Amino acid sequence: MKTGALMKAIVYHRYGSPDVLKCEEIEKPAAGDDEVLIKVRAASVNPADAHLMKGRPYIGRLVFGLRKPKLTRPGFDVAGQVEAVGRNATQFNPGDEVFGSCRGAFAEYACASESALVMKPDKVTFEQAASVPVAAYTALQGLRDKGKIQPGQKVLINGAAGGVGTFTVQIAKSFGADVTGVCSTNNVNMVRSIGADRVIDYTQQDFTKGAQRYDLIFDLVSNHSLLACRRVLNPKGIYLGAGIGPGNTPSMIGLLARWITAVALSRLVGQKFVMFMAKRNQGDLAIMHELMHAGRVTPVIDRRYRLSEVPEAMRYLEEGHARGKVIITLE
């Protein structure tokens, strides 16, 4: 639904580089029956935004538009204040401070299903809250549901300094795991500061050639073969591969080959190799609310950009060196 009033938003009408992203005035939406209208205070940039913008991997265009994108409004993670609620929405009231998932978060206003939102903890800023959804879904669902993480297990996180990695380190520690993070030299101290028991600088050491064995490897970079990772997995260990990194858009053949290899290895050996994509889940948002409220998880923010600077934010994310999350602020 639309209101006739105008707002500023990021839109794109063709696939391509961040140059296709434009800040335009469009009609302000109105909340649907089961939705709330949010005055956006902050949003965060995810690799999925970049992949949809480029229309890659190309097979994705079968769903999102062959020649031009069907979804023209980027941004999934949002935090802000409820401005209005739909007639069937009962969980929130105008003025509530919320965070969660929507479409078109890079805008002054956005509509979201009430089932995709939870209240923002008082101790947490809008910028911190906006950094949570996609990254935390990936970290939490991977560790808990796919990795079956248990206290005392040895967990290695490859890509520990990135947007998902910084959440994964902290959530793994909240489960009582012994955590090793892999990152670059510049990020060693930061990864240690958020709870990692050990940190491997990949410029100095290849974790797949070390003597340590792990119960769970959470790979957010995919810069090693599955066979190399298998070498440092315990006999009943689990390897998790999550999504596609921001600076890494492999060919469909490359993606398919990795998935097929994972399935084959899982059937042939005692270890498990799991490739997965996280799903939106209000219950998991509520868990993140509690972890942040208790101070057990603190989002790591790298850079902040204004709404008009979303193209620059996307370019920075695509470089693949973001230290934590990249935020769009509308404060």
C-alpha positions as CSV (number, residue, x, y, z in Angstrom):
1,M,0.0,0.0,0.0
2,K,1.1,3.6,-0.7
3,T,0.2,6.8,1.0
4,G,0.8,9.6,-1.5
5,A,3.5,11.0,0.8
6,L,7.1,10.9,-0.3
7,M,10.3,9.5,1.3
8,K,13.9,9.0,0.2
9,A,15.0,5.4,-0.6
10,I,17.7,3.5,-2.4
11,V,16.4,1.9,-5.6
12,Y,17.9,0.1,-8.6
13,H,16.3,-1.0,-11.9
14,R,19.1,-3.0,-13.6
15,Y,21.7,-5.4,-12.5
16,G,25.3,-4.2,-12.1
17,S,27.9,-2.5,-9.8
18,P,27.0,-0.2,-6.9
19,D,26.7,2.5,-9.5
20,V,23.1,1.2,-10.3
21,L,22.0,2.2,-6.8
22,K,20.3,5.6,-6.7
23,C,18.8,7.6,-3.8
24,E,15.4,8.8,-5.1
25,E,12.1,10.1,-3.7
26,I,9.4,7.5,-3.9
27,E,6.0,7.0,-2.3
28,K,6.0,6.3,1.4
29,P,4.5,2.9,2.1
30,A,1.6,2.1,4.4
31,A,1.5,-0.9,6.7
32,G,-0.4,-3.9,5.4
33,D,-2.9,-5.8,7.6
34,D,-0.2,-7.9,9.3
35,E,2.6,-5.4,9.1
36,V,4.1,-2.4,10.9
37,L,5.4,0.7,9.4
38,I,8.9,1.5,10.7
39,K,10.6,4.9,10.8
40,V,14.1,3.6,9.9
41,R,16.9,4.7,12.2
42,A,19.5,2.2,11.0
43,A,20.0,-0.6,8.5
44,S,23.0,-2.9,7.7
45,V,24.5,-4.1,4.5
46,N,24.8,-7.8,3.8
47,P,26.5,-9.9,1.1
48,A,23.0,-10.9,-0.1
49,D,22.3,-7.2,-1.0
50,A,25.4,-7.2,-3.2
51,H,24.6,-10.5,-4.9
52,L,21.0,-9.4,-5.7
53,M,22.3,-6.1,-7.0
54,K,24.7,-7.9,-9.4
55,G,22.2,-10.7,-10.2
56,R,24.7,-13.3,-9.4
57,P,25.0,-16.3,-9.3
58,Y,23.1,-16.1,-12.6
59,I,20.8,-18.9,-11.7
60,G,19.3,-16.7,-9.1
61,R,17.8,-14.5,-11.9
62,L,15.3,-17.3,-12.5
63,V,13.7,-16.2,-9.3
64,F,14.6,-12.5,-9.0
65,G,14.2,-11.5,-12.6
66,L,16.0,-12.6,-15.8
67,R,16.8,-9.3,-17.5
68,K,16.1,-6.8,-14.7
69,P,15.5,-7.2,-11.0
70,K,12.0,-7.8,-9.6
71,L,13.1,-6.6,-6.2
72,T,14.3,-3.0,-6.7
73,R,14.7,-2.0,-3.1
74,P,17.8,-3.3,-1.3
75,G,18.2,-3.8,2.4
76,F,17.0,-6.6,4.7
77,D,18.2,-5.7,8.2
78,V,16.4,-2.8,9.9
79,A,16.1,-1.1,13.3
80,G,13.8,1.8,14.1
81,Q,10.6,3.1,15.7
82,V,7.1,1.8,14.9
83,E,5.1,4.6,13.3
84,A,1.9,2.7,12.5
85,V,0.5,-0.8,12.7
86,G,-1.8,-2.8,10.4
87,R,-5.3,-3.7,11.6
88,N,-4.3,-7.3,12.4
89,A,-1.0,-6.5,14.0
90,T,-1.1,-6.9,17.7
91,Q,2.5,-7.3,18.9
92,F,3.7,-3.7,18.6
93,N,2.4,-0.2,19.2
94,P,3.4,3.2,17.7
95,G,6.6,4.4,19.3
96,D,8.0,0.9,20.0
97,E,11.7,0.5,19.2
98,V,12.2,-2.7,17.2
99,F,14.7,-4.5,15.0
100,G,14.4,-7.4,12.5
101,S,13.9,-8.1,8.9
102,C,12.1,-6.4,6.1
103,R,12.5,-5.5,2.4
104,G,13.7,-2.1,1.3
105,A,15.5,-1.2,4.6
106,F,17.6,1.4,2.8
107,A,14.9,4.0,3.1
108,E,13.4,6.5,5.5
109,Y,10.5,4.2,6.1
110,A,10.0,0.5,5.6
111,C,7.2,-2.0,6.2
112,A,7.8,-5.4,7.9
113,S,5.7,-8.3,9.0
114,E,5.3,-8.2,12.7
115,S,6.5,-11.8,12.9
116,A,9.9,-10.6,11.6
117,L,10.5,-8.1,14.4
118,V,11.2,-8.0,18.1
119,M,11.7,-5.2,20.6
120,K,15.2,-3.6,20.7
121,P,17.0,-4.0,24.0
122,D,17.3,-0.7,25.9
123,K,21.1,-1.0,26.2
124,V,21.6,-1.5,22.5
125,T,21.8,1.3,19.9
126,F,19.7,1.3,16.7
127,E,23.0,0.8,14.8
128,Q,23.9,-2.3,16.8
129,A,20.4,-3.7,16.6
130,A,20.4,-3.2,12.8
131,S,23.5,-5.2,12.5
132,V,22.0,-8.3,14.0
133,P,19.3,-10.2,11.8
134,V,20.9,-11.8,8.8
135,A,24.4,-12.3,10.4
136,A,23.0,-13.6,13.7
137,Y,20.5,-16.0,12.0
138,T,23.5,-17.5,10.1
139,A,25.7,-17.8,13.2
140,L,23.0,-19.1,15.6
141,Q,21.3,-21.5,13.2
142,G,24.6,-22.8,12.0
143,L,26.0,-23.5,15.4
144,R,22.9,-24.7,17.1
145,D,20.9,-26.4,14.4
146,K,23.4,-27.6,11.9
147,G,26.5,-27.9,14.0
148,K,24.8,-29.3,17.2
149,I,27.3,-27.4,19.2
150,Q,28.0,-28.6,22.8
151,P,29.9,-27.1,25.8
152,G,33.6,-27.8,25.7
153,Q,33.8,-28.6,22.0
154,K,36.6,-27.1,19.9
155,V,35.2,-24.8,17.3
156,L,37.1,-23.1,14.5
157,I,35.6,-20.0,12.8
158,N,37.2,-19.2,9.4
159,G,36.4,-15.5,8.8
160,A,36.0,-14.6,12.4
161,A,36.4,-10.8,11.9
162,G,33.6,-10.4,9.4
163,G,29.9,-9.5,9.9
164,V,28.8,-13.1,10.5
165,G,32.1,-14.1,12.1
166,T,32.0,-11.6,14.9
167,F,28.6,-12.9,15.9
168,T,29.7,-16.5,15.5
169,V,32.6,-16.1,17.9
170,Q,30.4,-14.6,20.6
171,I,27.5,-17.0,20.2
172,A,29.8,-20.0,20.2
173,K,31.3,-18.8,23.5
174,S,27.8,-18.4,24.9
175,F,27.3,-22.1,24.3
176,G,30.5,-22.8,26.2
177,A,32.7,-23.8,23.3
178,D,36.4,-23.5,23.0
179,V,36.8,-21.1,20.1
180,T,39.6,-20.5,17.6
181,G,39.1,-17.6,15.2
182,V,40.9,-17.2,11.9
183,C,41.5,-13.7,10.6
184,S,44.1,-11.3,9.2
185,T,46.9,-9.7,11.2
186,N,45.0,-6.4,11.7
187,N,42.0,-8.1,13.3
188,V,43.8,-10.5,15.7
189,N,43.3,-8.3,18.8
190,M,39.7,-7.5,18.0
191,V,38.8,-11.2,17.5
192,R,40.5,-12.0,20.8
193,S,38.7,-9.1,22.5
194,I,35.2,-10.6,21.6
195,G,36.0,-13.9,23.3
196,A,38.1,-16.1,21.0
197,D,40.3,-18.4,23.1
198,R,42.9,-18.6,20.3
199,V,43.3,-16.6,17.1
200,I,45.1,-17.8,14.0
201,D,46.5,-15.1,11.7
202,Y,46.0,-16.6,8.2
203,T,48.8,-14.6,6.7
204,Q,51.2,-16.5,9.1
205,Q,49.6,-19.9,9.4
206,D,47.3,-22.2,7.4
207,F,44.9,-23.8,9.9
208,T,44.4,-26.8,7.6
209,K,48.0,-27.7,8.1
210,G,48.1,-27.4,11.9
211,A,48.2,-30.1,14.5
212,Q,44.9,-29.1,16.2
213,R,41.7,-31.0,15.4
214,Y,38.3,-29.5,15.7
215,D,34.8,-30.8,16.5
216,L,33.2,-28.0,14.4
217,I,34.6,-25.8,11.6
218,F,32.4,-22.9,10.6
219,D,33.7,-21.7,7.3
220,L,32.6,-18.2,6.2
221,V,35.3,-17.7,3.6
222,S,35.5,-21.0,1.7
223,N,39.1,-20.4,0.7
224,H,40.2,-24.0,1.4
225,S,39.1,-27.2,-0.2
226,L,36.7,-29.5,1.8
227,L,39.4,-32.2,1.7
228,A,41.9,-29.8,3.4
229,C,39.3,-28.9,6.0
230,R,38.6,-32.6,6.6
231,R,42.2,-33.1,7.6
232,V,41.7,-31.0,10.8
233,L,38.2,-32.3,11.7
234,N,37.8,-34.9,14.4
235,P,36.5,-38.3,13.2
236,K,32.9,-37.3,14.0
237,G,33.4,-33.6,13.4
238,I,31.1,-31.3,11.4
239,Y,32.1,-28.7,8.7
240,L,29.6,-25.9,8.0
241,G,29.7,-23.7,4.9
242,A,27.4,-20.7,5.0
243,G,26.3,-18.7,2.1
244,I,28.6,-16.7,-0.2
245,G,31.0,-14.1,1.1
246,P,30.8,-10.4,0.0
247,G,33.9,-10.4,-2.1
248,N,33.4,-13.9,-3.4
249,T,30.8,-14.7,-6.1
250,P,31.8,-18.1,-7.5
251,S,30.4,-19.5,-10.7
252,M,27.4,-21.7,-10.5
253,I,29.6,-24.6,-11.5
254,G,31.9,-23.9,-8.6
255,L,29.1,-23.6,-6.1
256,L,27.5,-26.8,-7.3
257,A,30.8,-28.7,-7.2
258,R,31.3,-27.7,-3.6
259,W,27.8,-28.8,-2.6
260,I,28.2,-32.1,-4.4
261,T,31.5,-32.7,-2.7
262,A,30.0,-32.0,0.7
263,V,27.2,-34.5,0.1
264,A,29.6,-37.1,-1.2
265,L,32.0,-36.7,1.7
266,S,29.2,-36.9,4.3
267,R,28.1,-40.2,2.9
268,L,31.6,-41.7,2.6
269,V,33.3,-40.7,5.8
270,G,32.3,-40.3,9.5
271,Q,32.5,-36.5,9.3
272,K,29.6,-34.3,8.2
273,F,29.9,-31.5,5.6
274,V,26.9,-29.2,5.6
275,M,26.2,-26.2,3.3
276,F,23.3,-24.1,4.4
277,M,21.5,-20.8,4.1
278,A,19.9,-19.3,7.2
279,K,16.2,-18.5,7.5
280,R,14.3,-15.6,9.1
281,N,13.1,-16.6,12.6
282,Q,11.4,-14.4,15.2
283,G,12.4,-16.8,18.0
284,D,16.0,-16.5,17.1
285,L,15.7,-12.7,17.1
286,A,14.3,-13.0,20.6
287,I,17.3,-15.1,21.6
288,M,19.6,-12.4,20.3
289,H,17.7,-9.8,22.2
290,E,18.4,-11.7,25.4
291,L,22.1,-12.3,24.6
292,M,22.6,-8.6,23.9
293,H,20.6,-7.5,26.9
294,A,22.8,-9.8,29.1
295,G,25.9,-8.4,27.6
296,R,27.0,-11.8,26.2
297,V,26.9,-10.5,22.6
298,T,28.0,-7.0,21.5
299,P,27.7,-6.3,17.8
300,V,30.9,-5.1,16.1
301,I,30.5,-2.1,13.8
302,D,33.1,-1.3,11.3
303,R,31.9,1.7,9.3
304,R,28.8,3.9,9.1
305,Y,27.4,5.5,6.0
306,R,24.5,7.9,5.3
307,L,21.5,6.8,3.1
308,S,22.9,8.7,0.2
309,E,26.2,6.8,0.6
310,V,24.8,3.3,0.2
311,P,26.8,2.8,-3.1
312,E,30.0,3.6,-1.2
313,A,29.0,1.2,1.6
314,M,28.3,-1.6,-0.9
315,R,31.7,-1.0,-2.6
316,Y,33.4,-1.3,0.8
317,L,31.6,-4.5,1.7
318,E,32.5,-6.0,-1.7
319,E,36.2,-5.5,-1.0
320,G,35.8,-8.4,1.5
321,H,37.7,-6.8,4.4
322,A,34.9,-5.4,6.6
323,R,35.7,-5.7,10.3
324,G,32.2,-6.5,11.7
325,K,29.2,-4.9,10.2
326,V,28.7,-2.0,7.7
327,I,25.8,0.2,8.8
328,I,23.5,2.7,7.1
329,T,22.4,5.3,9.6
330,L,19.4,7.6,9.4
331,E,19.9,9.2,12.7
